[in-house]
Structures are given as structure tokens and as C-alpha cells.
Amino acid sequence: MSGRIVLFGATGYTGALVLDSLLRRGLRPVLAGRNTDALAGLARQHSGLDYAPADAGDPDSIRRLLDPGDVLISTVGPFERFGLGVAEAAVQAGARYIDTTGEVGFVRTLQEKFGTRAKETGTVLLPAFGYDYVPGILAGAMAAEQAGDAGRALDVGYFTSGSLLPGLSHGTRSTLRDGLFLPAVRFANGRLVEERTAADVHVFPVSGTRRGRKTGILVPGTEVLFLPGAFPQLDSVSVYNGWFSPFSRAISVMSAVPSAAGRSARGRRIMEKLTAPIIGKPGGPDSARRAKTRTRAVATVTGPNGELLSSVQLTGPNVYTLTGELIAWGAEQLRDRQDLDPGVASPLSAFGLEGLARGCADVGLVPVNARRD
């Protein structure tokens, strides 16, 4: 039996985008969060949605909201600080779970802590199902399948059309800053290895740009956790971010400073204080600002001698809009489909390549032909 959809973090910036996407699909979630006054106001705005108080610091408050068959959407980060209790509440309740995390370490922790237990309880956990990292999973899988057994190295790059810098949310700014303190995980020589974030750069073919190429810096990505298992011929998988492509090489050099500072608590506190003005106030870009940029994701696969075997490029809505739409589609699938295998799933293992491609097309994330913009 299909259950309810519970949106945890409904009053935050990402939660609001997810809510709008759910409502456009005719879905009426239960709103959950700490601020009951804000929840009540939000519920009134949307013709009396149900709402309930819940706090990430009190997982039992979340557990009490859930019944078997419900779907819990979590948009509350940082996930490594607040997310584990939320996910555990879903596992304990036998509810399904989906989140917006971009924290690869959090996804690895979910695999380690709840992978076996989720299979035992029949729970499906679907983390990182937004802009982080569905486009790269889909583009990477399409490129790996096109390359076939000869494919050895998969590189995934995230880009945008239009200037994203004026339209970054508070959460994204915080994540970008914190990411420089944390290592980037990549799959190399058949195993996961850690390197300094931005320690490497990679040039991708990107159609529709003046030069036909863009550069990205090495970043963490769940592609390295999930795609090697789906395509065992791959010897390496790496993920890059090219949001600020003209400055990628400079960022790569300068990243050594926060990386070194982050090795001590005092150094990290100093760096966080210095960068606090950059983080800005809570919130994010409005619909007009979001409409000025689009998502690009590129995946390339090379062979044993470094020869290019395949290249796939996707385009879609603005990164924040896309996250809201993907979460809404994924939550609806989790609610309605009974054929999903339990455990910590990837977008690919949950829905298969064809199903994932159809779902992404449904929200506007599609392969692109060369287009100048």
C-alpha cells in the first residue's frame, strides 16, 4: 500500500523548492520541522496541508511520524551533523527515505551503518538524489554503456550555462567552503582513494560553448561509490566541478591553503571566520535568478591507451530547480513502486538506466546536441 510523503525541513530554502515540485505533481506531503509556527503558516498557504513538529536532534520525534510504506524526504543539512538520526528513524519505521545531500562521506556512512539493516527491514534509502549527484550518475552510466568493455577511465564534470556565482544559496556557499577542508574520494586502480579536493584538474568537451571545452577541479561525488559496481570494466572514476571554469587552475593551487589549515581545529576555525562574509545569509536565488542558468553535466570514457571512446552531455534546469524536481519525482516513485530492492540504493540501481533516463527527461534533464549559448 502506498503511504504518505513526509517532507522534513519544509521551511528551509531547499525544502520550499521540493514542496513546490511535489505540489505541481498533485502530491500533498506532511510538512515536518522544528518551527511549528512556520509550518502552520506554510500549511495554510497550501490549503491546509498536514504538519507536525520534528527535530533532527530528537530522532524519536521523526520516528513517531512514520509508518511502514511512508516516504521520508530529508532536506536538513549539514547531513553528517544532522542526517544520520533522520535516516535511522526511517529504517526503524520501515519507511522509505530520500535526501538532498551533496556530502559523499554521509552516503558512505549510510552504506556502512544501515546498508545491511535496511535490507533486513525492507527499507530503501536513496541518498543524494538531487543535482548532487543524479546528472553525473546518468551521464556516467550512459557514457560507460556506450564505451562498452573497452572503457577504462570515466570522468564526470559538472558545469552551468550562465553565471552561477550571483545565484548561489547559503547552503551551497557553505558546502563549497567546507569541501576545501575535506578530501575528494576517487576510484582508482580498483579501489577508493582520498586526495586533496581540487588537487587535480580535467578538461572536458562541452558543446555549446565558445571554445568547446571547460575545465573542472577534482571534487567528491557519489559516482565513485556507485558506478564501478555497475560497470566493473572501469579502472577509475573521478568527478570534477567546473562552475568557475576560468579559475579552475588557480583554485586548484589555492586549495592547498584551506586543506592545510583544516588539519587542525584552530586552523579551521580561523579559515571559517575569514570566509564567513562570503557565506552570506540563509536563503537562495529566486525563480527569476534561477531561470538565468542551466545545468550541464558531461561524462567521458577513455580506453586503455587514453583514447576517447564516448562522451555524453546532459542539460537541464537550474541546479536548485533541478534538485526540487528530482526529489519530487524520486519520492513519488518510492511511494508507488513495490519492485525496488531494499538497501542503500543509487539512482541507477533503484531505477535502472532506462528508468532513470525517463525520470530525468520528465523533469527536463536530457542529452543535448551542440548548441551555442
N, C-alpha and C positions, 0 to 999 in steps of 0.2 A: 504494500500500500504506500502511495506517495504521502510524504509528510509535509511539514511546514518548512519554510525557509526562514532562518533566523539571521538577521544582519547585525553583527556585533561591531560597534564602532560607527554606528549610523550617523552620528552628529559630526564626525570629522570630515575633512575635505574629500578623501578617497571614498569614505562611506557614502557621502552625498552623491557622488558620481555613480557608484554602484546602485544606490537606491533609484536614481533616475532611470538607469538602464533596466532594472527589474520592473519598474512600473510601466515602462514602454512595452515590455513583454506581457503585460497583463498580470504580473505576479505581485502579490501583496505580502511582503515579508513582515515578520515580527521584528520590531526595532529594539535593539538592546544596547546598553551603555551605562556609564556611571551617572550622567547628569539627567535625572528624571524630568526636570523642568524642560530642558532642551528636547528630550524625547517626546514629551507630551505636546510641545509646540509643533514639532515635526510631524507627529501623528495627526494633529488637527489639520495641518496644511494639506494632507493627502487623504482626506475623507475618513478619518478615524482609523488609521492603522493600529493594530495591537502593539503594545510596547511593554518592556519590563526592565527593571534595573539589573545590571550585571557588571562585575568588576574583574579585570584580569588578575588583580591581586587576591581575589577570592574565587578560585575555580569552581567551588561548590555552587556559587551563585549562577554560574553558567550551566553547570551540570543539571541544576534543577529546572532549567528552561527546556531541556531537550528530552525528546522521546525517540525510541528507535525509529529510523526512517526519516527523521528530520535532517535538514541540511544546515550546517553552521557556516556562515561566511565570516571570516575574521579579517578586519582591516586595521587592527590596532598594532602599531609598532613603536619602537624597535622590537622585532619579533623575538630576538634572542633574549630580550629582557622581559617581555610580557607574553610571548606567544605560546610557550610550552604548556602552561596550565590550561590555556584555552583549547589547544589540540587534545590534551589528555581528557578534558571534560567530554569532548565529542567521542573519543574512544570508549570511555566508561559508559556513556549513554547509548552506544551503538548507533550514533548519528554519523552522517557523512560530513566531510569537512573540506573547505576550500579557502585559500587565503591569497593575499596580495603581496606577500613578502618578496623582497629582492635580495634577501640575506641567504647566501649559499650555505653558510655554517649552520643556520637554523634548519635548513632542509636536511642536511647531513645528520643533525641531531634527531630530527623526526624519524629518519630511517633507522638510526641506532636504537632509539628508545621505544618507538611504537610500531616499527615495521612488523615484527612477529605478532605482537599483541593485536594489532589491527586485523591481521589475517585471521586470528583466532576468534575475534568478536564479529567478523564480517564487515568491519568498517573500512571505508575508502577515504584516504587522506590525499588531497590533491593540492599540494602547496605550490606557490609561485606561479599562479595561473593568470597573471596579468601581462603587461608589457614585459615585465621580468617573469618568465622567460619564454613565453609561448612563441613569439615570432622567430627566435633563434632555433627553438626545437623544431618548428615546422620547416623553416628554410634548410636547416641542417639535415633533417631526415630526407627531404626531397633531393638535396644535392647528393647525399650518400647513396640513395637508391639509384639515382641516375648514373653515378660513377661505377656502381657495381662492385664486384670483388676486387678490382684493381685499386680501389680507393684506399689511401693510407692516412692522409692528414686532412682533417676537417677544421676549417677556421670560420668562425661566425663573427660578423660585425654588426653593431647597432648604430644607425645614423638617423638623421632627420632632414627633411627639406624645410627651409626657412630657419630663422634664428630662434633657437630654443632658450637661450640664456635669459631673455627678459621674462620668460614664462615658466620658470622652474618653481615648483612648490617648495614650501618649507621642508617637507619630508625628504624630497629629492636632494635639496642642498645639504641637509644633514647626512644623508646616505653617502653622497659623493665625498664629503669631508671625511666621514668615518671610514669610508672604504680605503682611503690612502693609508690608514693605520693598520689595515688588515691585509693578510696575504691573499694573492689570487691563486685559486686552485685550477690547475690544468691537468689534462690526461696526457701522459707522455710515456712512451715505451711500455704501454700496457698497465700503467698504474697512476694513481692520483699523486701529484706533487704540488708543493706550495712554492710560489715565487712572489717577490715583491710586486704589488699592484703597480701597473704602468712601467714595469721593468722592460717590457718588450713592446714594439710597435709592429703593425702589419698593414700593408696596403691592399685595399680591396677594389675590384672593378665595380663602379657604381654608375649605372646608366642614368641619363637624365641630368648629369652634372656637366659643368663646363669642361673639366679635364677628364671626365670619365673614370675617376678614381678618387678614393678618400682613404685617409689613414686613421687607424684606431689604436688605442692603448690597451694593453692586457688588463683584463678585469675578471672577477669571479663570474661564473654563470652555471646554472644547473645543467646546461648542455653537457658539461664534462661528467656529471653524475649519471645521466640517463642514456645518452646516445651511444656510448661504447658498448653497452649491453645489447642494444638493438641492432648495432652494426659491428660485429666482432672483428671484421677485417680492418677496422680503423686502429692505427697505432697511436694517433694523437688527436686530441680535440682541444681547441683553445678558443676563448671568447674575448672580443675586443669592443671597446666603446669609442666611437668617433664623433660624438656630439660636437666636440670642439676641434674638428679635424685639422684646421690650420695650425693649431697649437699642440698637436699630439706629441711631437718630438720634444718640445720644451717641457710639457707636463711630465713626460717620461723621465727627463733629467731631474726636474724639481721634486718629483715624488720621493726621492731618496731622503729629503729633509723630514717630512712628517713620518715616514716609515721609521727612520732612526729615532725620532722624538718619541714615537709610540712605544718604544721598548721599555720605557719607564713610566710609571704613573704620573710623576711630576712633569715629565716632558709632554705627555699627552694633555694634561690639564693646561699647560701653558699654550699649546697649539690650539686647543679648543677655545680658550679665552681670546686669542688673537683672531680667530676666524669667526667668532660669534656674530660680528656685524654682517658677515656675508650670509649667514643662515637666514636672517630676517625673521619676520613674524609668521605665525601659523597661517595656513591657507594656501591657495594656489591660484593658477590662472583661471580667469572666467571663460565662458564659451567663446567670446569674440577673440580672445588671445589664443585659445586652443585651436581655433579654426585657421590660424595663420601658419601652422606647422603640421607636417605629416610624418608618420613613422616610416622608416626604411630599415630593412634587415637583409643582410647579404650573407650567403654561405658559399664557400668554395671548397672543393675537394681536389687534392693533388695525388698523383701516383707515386710509385717507388722512387722515381727519379726527379720528383718535383714538378712533373708535367701537370698542367691544369686539365682535369677530367670533367668537371662540371661546375656550374655557377648558377645559383638561384637568388633572385632578388624579390622581396615582397614589399608592398606598400600598403599603408592603412591609415586610419585616423590618428590624430594627435596621441601621444603616449598615454596621457591621463584618460582621455576619452576611450581609448582602446582598452585600457585596464578595466574600466567600468563595464564595457560591453562584453569583454571576455568572461569576467566573473559572473555576470548575469546569465550568459549562455551556459557556462560550466555548472552553475548552481542548478539551473533548470534540468540539465542532463543528469546530474547527481540525484535529483529528486525523482525523476521519472523512469530512469533506466535501472533495471534489476539484473542486467547481464554484466555488470562491471566487477572485475576481480578485486577482492579486498586487499588492503595493504597501503603502503605509501606509493602512490602512482605518479607517473609523469603524464603530461598531456598526450604523449604518443602511446604509452602503454594503456592508458584509460580508454582512448577512443580510436586507436589505430590511425594510420596515416591518412586514409581516405576520409574517415570520420572527422578527424581534426581539421583537415583542409576544408571540408564542407562547413564546419562550425566557424572557422576563421573567415571564410568567404561570407558567411551570414552576417558577420559584424564588420565587413569591409576590409579585411586583411587578405590580400590576393597577390599572386605573381604579377610582376609589372614588365612591360616592354619598354624599350628605350624611350624616354620622354624628357625633354628639356624643361627644367623649372628653376 
